[in-house]
């Protein structure tokens, strides 16, 4: 803590009790995978804004519904001009990350603003992101970190274990009659998006699109060789 020399000897005032900011409504901060958030720190507290991803049927090549992508871009276009920090995290398993921040949006931001694109390794949520590099465009810094989990191994391990626990709970059904016992059975509902996108192969069929494409490319290369 910083102490001014003029204040030495004076009794320190007790610090105010920290109260965690809980945004509501439009300002609710979503931390789940596939959500993005952007924040601007005001004088008294941080304001964090974001939007939850709704269910959509029509999907683009990037795995993001056209309607949602346009809505997110329009939302950002109006508000990004006032933001000092933009943090993007939108990812689609096995596919290129959706582009949420285009060049025009970057150019509309205030000088000195920063974009941290946590999806840079998957193509980036910002059109100008470069994976593994920090670039600057019209005095806006765009950071594209890669392999972020390796920089925080403890927290990454905690998140991974929690996600694995939740995934196993999602793909199994407990049929035990006694609440103190467990009788787990697979519950593979391929109408469920989580199960459909995480299952690589089932019943002799490769179900995951990215794996199927990779195997097809390998097969074609072998035949060509």
Buried (B, 14 or more C-beta within 10 A) or exposed (E): EEEEEEEEEEEEEEEEEEEEEEBEEEEBBBEEEBBBBBBBEEEEEEBBBBBEBEEEEEEBEBBBBEEBBEEBBEBBBEBBEEBBBBBBBBBBBBBBBBBBBBEEBBEBBEEEBBBBBBBBBBBBBBBBBBBEEEBEBEEBEBBBBEEEEEEEEEEEEEEEEEEEEEEEEBBBEEEEEEEEEEEEEEBEEEEBEEBBBBBEEEEEEBBBBEBBEEEEEEEEEEEEE
